[in-house]
Amino acid sequence: MQYSEGQVGRVFTVRIDDGEDLIREIQRFVAAMNIHSGMIHFLGATRSAKIVTGPKEPVIPPSPRGEEIFGGWELLGFATIYPGEEGPSIHIHTAAGKGIRSLAGCLREKAEVYIVVEAIITEFVGVSAKRTLDEKTGVDLPVFDRVLP
């Protein structure tokens, strides 16, 4: 087990509006505010989105199974922010529901907002972390500066 210790820095509340891309706007905001590490909580709705709902088979490296949703799904989600190869790397997970259907997984590529998404972004300071490609799994994983014996 790896870990790093830090403090809570700045806290932002953000509104992402109808038609905007949730993923792109979060990335843009995090870069503009120079946030290196942190977490994001969000709620709202999406007009359309792509969600990875797990692997096709539970093998390493995984082959992602994807779903595309359309037509106003409710969202509740959480994300982590760590430095990546090309700036802040954001890993977003969400639960999405419409009627009696629900999905959970990793939000990827696009997520067009329907009406609004409200996000709370909490910055971490003093955390030593980076997200890098893990050769064994083929997945970008966070790497921390300490190991718990």
N, C-alpha and C positions, 0 to 999 in steps of 0.2 A: 504494500500500500504506500502510495506517495501522497505528500501533502505540502501545503505552504500556509503560512500564517500572515495575516495582514489586518488592515482596519477598513472600515467603511469610509469612503470619501464622499464625493458629491452624490446627490440623489436628484434625478430628473423625472418629471412627469411629461409625457409626450402624447400628442393626439395625431393619429394618422387617419387621413380622411378618405371618403368614398372615391374609389378609382385608383388610389395610390397603391403601389406595391409595398406591402408590409416589410418584406425582406430587404428590398433595396433602400427603403426609407430608414429602417433601423441601422443598416450598415452605414448609410450616409451620415446619420446623426452621431453614431459612435465615433466615426472618423473625424467629423467636424469638432466634436467636443474633446478629442484626443483621449478617449477612454481606452486603456490597455487591458484591464481586467475588470470583470464585474458580472452582474446578473440582470436579467430582464424578466419581469412578470407582465403578462398582457391579457386583455380580454376584449372581445368585440366580435366581428363577423367578417366573413370572406365571401366574395362573389364567386371566386374560383381559386383553387390552389392545388399544388402537388404535395403529397405526403408519402414518405417512405414508411410503410407499416410493418417493417421487419424484414428479415431475410427470406428469400424463397425457400431455403433449407438452412438449418442451423449448423453451418460449416464455416470454417475460417480458411481463406477470406470469404466474407459474405457476398452474396449477389442480392442487391436490394429488390424488394417487392414494392412497387409504387401504386398509388391510387390517385386519381384526379377527381376533385369535387367541384361542383358547379351549383349556383343558384341560391346563395345565401345560407351558409352554414355558420353556426355559432362557434367561436373559438375561445379556448382558455389555454394559456401556454406559459412556458418558462424557457429561458435560454441562458447560456453561459458565454462570456466573452474572454478570450485569451489572445495574446499576440500570436499571429500566424506567420507564414512565409511572406505574405503580401499585405501585412497590416493586421488589423483586428480580425480574428476568426470567431464567428458567431455560430453557435450550435443551438438550433431552435427546435423544441419539441412542443407539440400541441395536442389537445383533445378537441375534436371537431364533431359537432352534432347537428342533425337536421331531422325533425320529427322523431321517430324511434330509432333512427340509424345513428351510429357513432363510430368514429375512428380515432386512433391515437398513433402518433409517430413523429417523425422528423420532417419538419417543413422545409422543402427544398425548391429551388429554382424560382417559383413565383407564388404570390399570394395576394390577389387583388382584393383590396378592402371593400366591404359592403357597409355603407353608412360610416362606421368609425371603428378604430381599434385604439384602445387606451393602453399605454405602456408606462411602467415604472422601471427606470433604469438606475441601478445602484452600482456605483463605482467602487472597486476595491483598490486600496493603496498598500504598498509594501508587499504584495503577493509576488512571488517569483514563479512565473509559469510561462509556458509557451505551448502552442498546439502544433504538433508535427506528425508527419506520416509515420505510422507504425508499420514496419516492414512485414511483421507476422500477420497482422489482421488486414492490412491494406486500408486502414481507417485513420483519419486524423484524430489523434488522442492528445489530451492535455498531459504535459510532463511538468512535475513540480520539483522543488529543490530539496525536499527532505523525504526520507523513507522511514516508516514506522517499523521498528524491528519486530 
